[in-house]
C-alpha cells in the first residue's frame, strides 16, 4: 500500500472518530434529554408531552357539525317591546355543546340593526330546543330577525341515548275573565329522570292555527330533584292579537350542571369546570 493511501485512511479514521466523539459529547452533555415535560412532541408522543410513553393522555379536540336553525321569529310583546324566538337543532349524535353564545338582532327593511342582545346556551346531542329572548326595547317596528351562534364549546358523550325525561302534565291555557292579566297557562312539571337539576326552564310558545307564534313566556325552577313534581302558572298581562290554537310547553334542562349526569355521560368531565349558561 502506498504512503499516500495510508495517509488517506489515517485521516479518514481520525475524522470518523472526531465526529463520533462530537456526537457523544453533544447527546451526553449538551442536548437536553427528551422528557414528557420539555414542551416538544418527541419520543413517541401522540402530541406535545402527552400520549405514547407519557403518562398524561392527550386531550381530544372535539368538533361538531354546525347547529342548525329551524325557525326564527319576533313577536310584539308590548309598547315598543319585542320578543325573539329561535328554534335550533344539533345534528350530532355523540357531540353536544356545554356552552355557546348567541346574538339576536332585530333589523329594519334596510337590514339596519335596531336592537341586539346576547346570551349563552347549551345543547345535547340530537336535541331540538328553543332560544327565547324577551323585551327588546325599540321605537321602530322591525321587519326581520337574525340570530347568530358563536363560541361553541363541544364535548363528546359516551353511551348517551336520549335526553333525561322531564315532562309537563295537566296543561291548561285560559283567558282571564276576572282579575289581573289577559291570559294564563298552568302545568305540572315532573322530573321523571334519575338526575337532580340545578335549573329547569319551562318555555311556553302560543301559536295560531297556521303555526305562527303569537306570544312567548318562560319561568325558571331551581334545584329540582329526581322524581320531584312542581306546578307552575304563567300570565300574559296584556292582550295580543290572534287566536291561540296550539299551546307548546317545553322544558330546557340544565344537564351540564347535573353532577350525576356529567359523571355518567362525560367521562373525565368535571362538574365544577363547566361555565353556567345564561341569557334565556
C-alpha positions as CSV (number, residue, x, y, z in Angstrom):
1,X,0.0,0.0,0.0
2,X,1.4,3.4,-1.0
3,X,2.2,6.1,1.6
4,X,-0.5,8.3,0.2
5,X,-3.2,5.8,0.6
6,X,-2.1,5.1,4.2
7,X,-2.3,8.8,5.0
8,X,-5.8,9.0,3.5
9,X,-7.1,6.1,5.7
10,X,-5.5,7.6,8.8
11,X,-7.1,11.0,8.1
12,X,-10.5,9.3,7.5
13,X,-10.2,7.3,10.7
14,X,-9.4,10.4,12.7
15,X,-12.3,12.2,11.0
16,X,-14.8,9.5,11.9
17,X,-13.5,9.3,15.5
18,X,-13.8,13.0,15.8
19,X,-17.4,13.0,14.6
20,X,-18.4,10.2,16.9
21,X,-16.8,11.9,19.9
22,X,-18.6,15.1,19.0
23,X,-21.9,13.3,18.8
24,X,-21.4,11.5,22.1
25,X,-20.4,14.8,23.8
26,X,-23.5,16.6,22.3
27,X,-26.0,13.9,23.4
28,X,-24.3,13.3,26.8
29,X,-23.5,16.9,28.0
30,X,-25.1,19.5,25.7
31,X,-28.5,18.2,24.3
32,X,-31.3,18.2,27.0
33,X,-32.8,14.7,27.4
34,X,-36.2,14.1,25.8
35,X,-38.9,14.1,28.5
36,X,-42.7,14.4,28.9
37,X,-42.3,18.0,30.1
38,X,-40.0,19.6,27.6
39,X,-42.7,21.4,25.6
40,X,-41.9,19.4,22.4
41,X,-43.5,16.5,20.6
42,X,-40.7,13.9,20.6
43,X,-40.1,10.3,21.7
44,X,-43.3,8.5,20.5
45,X,-45.7,11.1,21.9
46,X,-49.1,11.5,20.1
47,X,-48.9,15.2,20.7
48,X,-46.7,17.6,22.7
49,X,-45.9,16.0,26.1
50,X,-48.9,13.6,26.0
51,X,-49.7,10.1,24.8
52,X,-47.1,7.4,23.9
53,X,-44.6,6.9,26.7
54,X,-46.0,9.9,28.6
55,X,-48.5,9.2,31.4
56,X,-50.6,12.2,30.5
57,X,-53.3,11.3,28.0
58,X,-53.8,13.7,25.1
59,X,-57.0,15.8,25.3
60,X,-59.2,15.3,22.3
61,X,-60.1,18.4,20.3
62,X,-63.8,17.9,19.7
63,X,-65.6,19.5,16.8
64,X,-69.2,19.0,15.6
65,X,-71.4,19.7,12.6
66,X,-72.9,23.2,12.8
67,X,-76.0,23.8,14.9
68,X,-79.0,24.3,12.6
69,X,-81.8,26.9,12.8
70,X,-85.3,25.5,12.1
71,X,-87.3,28.6,12.9
72,X,-86.8,32.3,13.8
73,X,-89.5,34.8,14.6
74,X,-90.1,38.1,16.5
75,X,-93.3,39.0,18.4
76,X,-94.6,42.3,19.6
77,X,-95.0,41.9,23.3
78,X,-95.9,45.5,24.4
79,X,-95.4,49.1,23.6
80,X,-92.1,49.4,21.8
81,X,-91.1,45.9,23.1
82,X,-90.4,42.7,21.1
83,X,-89.7,39.1,22.0
84,X,-87.5,36.8,19.9
85,X,-87.8,33.1,19.2
86,X,-85.1,30.8,17.7
87,X,-85.6,27.0,17.2
88,X,-82.3,25.2,16.9
89,X,-81.2,21.6,16.2
90,X,-78.0,19.8,17.0
91,X,-77.4,17.2,14.2
92,X,-74.5,15.5,16.0
93,X,-75.3,12.1,17.6
94,X,-72.4,12.0,20.0
95,X,-71.4,15.6,20.4
96,X,-73.1,18.3,22.5
97,X,-72.2,21.9,23.4
98,X,-71.7,22.8,27.0
99,X,-71.9,26.4,26.0
100,X,-72.5,28.7,23.1
101,X,-73.0,32.4,22.6
102,X,-76.0,33.7,20.7
103,X,-76.6,37.2,19.4
104,X,-80.2,38.1,18.5
105,X,-80.8,41.2,16.4
106,X,-83.9,43.0,15.1
107,X,-83.5,44.7,11.7
108,X,-85.5,47.1,9.6
109,X,-86.2,46.8,5.9
110,X,-82.8,48.1,5.0
111,X,-81.2,45.5,7.3
112,X,-80.1,48.1,9.7
113,X,-79.8,46.7,13.3
114,X,-82.4,48.3,15.5
115,X,-81.7,46.3,18.7
116,X,-79.5,43.4,19.7
117,X,-79.0,41.2,22.7
118,X,-76.5,38.4,23.5
119,X,-76.8,35.4,25.8
120,X,-75.5,31.9,26.3
121,X,-77.0,28.5,26.0
122,X,-76.2,24.7,25.8
123,X,-77.5,21.8,23.8
124,X,-77.4,18.0,23.9
125,X,-76.7,15.6,21.0
126,X,-79.6,15.4,18.5
127,X,-81.5,17.9,20.7
128,X,-84.0,20.4,19.2
129,X,-84.7,23.3,21.5
130,X,-85.7,27.0,21.7
131,X,-83.8,30.2,22.3
132,X,-86.3,32.8,23.7
133,X,-85.3,36.4,24.3
134,X,-87.7,38.9,25.9
135,X,-88.4,42.6,25.9
136,X,-86.0,44.1,23.4
137,X,-86.9,47.8,23.5
138,X,-87.1,49.7,20.2
139,X,-89.2,52.6,18.9
140,X,-89.3,51.4,15.2
141,X,-91.1,48.3,14.1
142,X,-88.7,45.7,12.8
143,X,-89.1,43.6,9.7
144,X,-86.7,40.7,10.2
145,X,-84.8,38.9,13.0
146,X,-81.3,37.5,12.9
147,X,-79.7,35.1,15.4
148,X,-76.1,34.1,15.2
149,X,-74.2,31.5,17.2
150,X,-70.6,31.6,18.2
151,X,-68.0,30.3,20.7
152,X,-69.5,26.8,20.6
153,X,-67.8,24.6,23.2
154,X,-68.2,21.0,22.0
155,X,-67.9,17.9,24.2
156,X,-68.1,14.2,23.3
157,X,-70.6,12.0,25.0
158,X,-70.2,8.3,25.9
159,X,-73.2,5.9,25.9
160,X,-75.7,8.7,25.6
161,X,-79.0,7.7,24.0
162,X,-81.7,10.3,24.9
163,X,-82.3,13.4,26.9
164,X,-83.5,13.0,30.5
165,X,-87.2,12.5,30.9
166,X,-88.7,15.8,32.2
167,X,-92.4,16.1,31.3
168,X,-95.3,18.6,31.8
169,X,-98.7,17.3,32.7
170,X,-102.1,18.9,33.4
171,X,-101.5,21.6,30.7
172,X,-104.1,24.3,30.5
173,X,-104.4,27.7,28.8
174,X,-107.2,30.1,29.7
175,X,-108.1,33.7,29.1
176,X,-108.6,35.6,32.4
177,X,-112.2,36.6,32.8
178,X,-111.8,38.4,36.1
179,X,-108.7,39.7,37.8
180,X,-105.4,41.0,36.6
181,X,-103.9,39.9,33.3
182,X,-105.1,38.8,29.8
183,X,-104.4,35.1,29.8
184,X,-102.6,32.3,31.7
185,X,-101.2,28.8,31.5
186,X,-100.9,26.1,34.1
187,X,-98.9,22.9,34.2
188,X,-97.3,20.3,36.4
189,X,-93.6,19.7,35.8
190,X,-92.4,16.2,36.6
191,X,-88.7,15.3,36.8
192,X,-89.1,11.6,35.9
193,X,-85.3,11.1,35.4
194,X,-82.8,9.9,37.9
195,X,-80.9,13.2,37.8
196,X,-81.0,16.2,40.0
197,X,-81.1,19.6,38.1
198,X,-79.8,22.9,39.3
199,X,-82.1,24.6,36.8
200,X,-85.1,23.7,34.7
201,X,-86.6,26.3,32.4
202,X,-90.2,26.0,31.3
203,X,-90.8,27.7,27.9
204,X,-94.3,28.5,26.5
205,X,-95.0,29.2,22.9
206,X,-98.6,30.1,21.9
207,X,-99.4,29.6,18.2
208,X,-102.3,30.2,15.9
209,X,-103.9,27.7,13.5
210,X,-101.1,28.3,10.9
211,X,-98.3,27.7,13.5
212,X,-97.4,31.4,13.7
213,X,-96.1,32.3,17.2
214,X,-98.4,34.7,19.0
215,X,-96.8,35.0,22.4
216,X,-93.9,33.7,24.5
217,X,-93.3,33.2,28.2
218,X,-90.9,31.3,30.4
219,X,-90.1,30.6,34.0
220,X,-87.1,29.0,35.8
221,X,-87.2,26.4,38.5
222,X,-84.1,25.9,40.6
223,X,-82.8,22.8,42.3
224,X,-85.3,20.2,41.0
225,X,-84.6,16.8,42.5
226,X,-85.0,13.4,40.8
227,X,-88.7,12.4,40.7
228,X,-89.9,15.7,42.1
229,X,-93.1,17.4,40.8
230,X,-93.8,21.1,40.7
231,X,-96.8,23.1,39.4
232,X,-96.5,26.4,37.7
233,X,-98.6,29.3,36.4
234,X,-97.6,31.9,33.9
235,X,-99.5,35.1,33.0
236,X,-99.6,37.4,30.0
237,X,-100.5,40.8,31.4
238,X,-101.6,42.4,28.1
239,X,-103.7,41.3,25.2
240,X,-102.1,40.1,22.0
241,X,-103.6,39.7,18.5
242,X,-104.6,36.3,17.1
243,X,-106.5,33.3,18.3
244,X,-104.5,30.7,20.2
245,X,-104.9,27.2,18.7
246,X,-101.8,25.5,20.0
247,X,-100.0,25.8,23.3
248,X,-96.5,24.4,23.2
249,X,-94.8,23.8,26.6
250,X,-91.2,22.5,26.6
251,X,-88.6,22.0,29.3
252,X,-85.0,23.1,29.0
253,X,-82.9,21.0,31.4
254,X,-79.5,22.3,32.5
255,X,-77.9,18.9,32.2
256,X,-74.4,20.3,32.2
257,X,-74.8,21.2,35.9
258,X,-76.3,17.9,36.9
259,X,-73.4,16.2,38.7
260,X,-74.7,12.6,38.2
261,X,-75.4,13.3,34.5
262,X,-71.9,14.6,33.9
263,X,-70.3,11.6,35.6
264,X,-72.3,9.2,33.5
265,X,-72.1,10.6,30.0
266,X,-69.0,12.8,30.0
267,X,-66.0,10.6,31.1
268,X,-63.4,12.7,32.8
269,X,-65.8,15.7,32.8
270,X,-65.6,17.9,35.9
271,X,-68.9,19.2,37.2
272,X,-67.4,22.4,38.6
273,X,-65.4,23.3,35.5
274,X,-68.4,23.9,33.2
275,X,-69.4,27.6,32.9
276,X,-73.1,28.3,33.7
277,X,-75.2,29.1,30.7
278,X,-77.3,32.3,30.9
279,X,-79.5,34.5,28.8
280,X,-82.9,32.9,28.2
